[in-house]
Amino acid sequence: MIALVTKSVTNCGDEFGALIAGAEGYEVARALRATLSYPFEIAGEQIQLDVSVGIALSEPNSPGVNLLRRADEAMYRAKRERLGVASWDGSIMSSGR
C-alpha cells in the first residue's frame, strides 16, 4: 500500500506530496500535521501554521496521476471543513483530527 500525503499551509498555498509505503499513511499524516502545526519563532516573531493534510491510497492498476488528484481533493476537503486530515478511499471520504 502506498499513501500520498499532500499538505497545504494556509495563506501561503505551499503544497508538497509524500509517498509513504506501508499501511501507516494515516498515522504519518497525523504526525506530520502535528509537527508542522507546532509554533516556532523567527526573528522574535511567533509563527504558527494551519496545516491541512489529504491522503489517498494507491489502487491496483490505477495511474499515479489519480493518486495525486485524490490526495489533493482530500486535502482541500480537510481545509474547507477544517478537519485537519481527510482521506480519499475510492468511494467515500473519511476524516479525522
C-alpha positions in Angstrom: 0.0 0.0 0.0 1.3 3.5 -0.8 -0.3 6.6 0.6 0.3 10.0 -0.8 0.0 12.9 1.6 -0.4 16.4 0.4 -0.1 19.4 2.7 -1.2 23.0 2.3 -0.2 25.9 4.5 -3.0 28.4 4.9 -2.2 31.9 3.5 0.8 30.6 1.6 -0.6 28.0 -0.7 2.5 25.9 -0.4 1.9 22.2 -1.1 4.1 19.1 -1.1 3.5 15.4 -1.5 4.9 12.4 0.3 4.8 8.8 -0.8 4.6 6.5 2.2 5.0 2.8 1.7 3.0 0.5 4.0 -0.2 0.9 6.0 1.0 3.7 8.2 -0.1 6.6 5.9 -2.8 7.9 8.2 -0.6 7.9 11.3 2.2 9.6 9.4 -0.2 12.2 8.1 -1.4 13.0 11.6 2.2 13.2 12.9 3.2 15.4 10.0 0.3 17.7 10.7 1.1 17.9 14.4 4.8 18.6 13.7 4.1 21.3 11.2 1.5 22.9 13.3 3.8 23.3 16.3 4.6 27.0 16.9 8.1 28.3 16.2 9.9 31.6 16.3 11.7 33.5 13.6 13.5 36.8 14.3 11.5 37.2 17.5 8.1 36.6 15.8 5.9 33.7 16.9 4.8 31.7 13.9 2.0 29.1 13.8 0.9 27.3 10.7 -2.5 25.9 10.0 -1.8 22.6 8.1 -4.3 20.5 6.1 -3.4 17.0 5.0 -5.1 14.9 2.4 -4.5 11.2 2.0 -5.1 8.8 -0.9 -4.2 5.2 -1.0 -3.0 3.6 -4.2 -5.3 1.2 -6.1 -4.1 -1.6 -8.3 -3.8 -0.7 -11.9 -4.7 2.9 -11.3 -2.5 5.7 -12.8 -0.3 7.6 -10.4 -2.0 10.9 -11.5 -5.2 9.6 -9.9 -3.4 9.2 -6.6 -2.2 12.8 -6.6 -5.6 14.1 -7.7 -7.4 12.2 -4.9 -4.9 13.3 -2.3 -5.3 16.9 -3.4 -9.2 16.6 -3.3 -8.9 15.1 0.2 -6.5 17.9 1.3 -8.9 20.6 0.1 -11.8 18.9 1.9 -9.7 18.9 5.1 -9.0 22.6 4.6 -12.6 23.6 3.6 -14.2 21.6 6.5 -11.3 22.4 9.0 -10.8 18.7 9.6 -7.0 18.7 9.8 -6.7 15.4 8.0 -9.0 13.8 5.4 -8.6 10.7 3.3 -10.0 9.6 0.0 -10.8 5.9 -0.1 -12.2 5.3 -3.5 -15.9 5.7 -2.9 -16.3 7.8 0.1 -14.2 10.3 2.0 -13.3 9.8 5.7 -11.8 12.3 8.0 -10.2 12.8 11.4 -8.3 15.2 13.6 
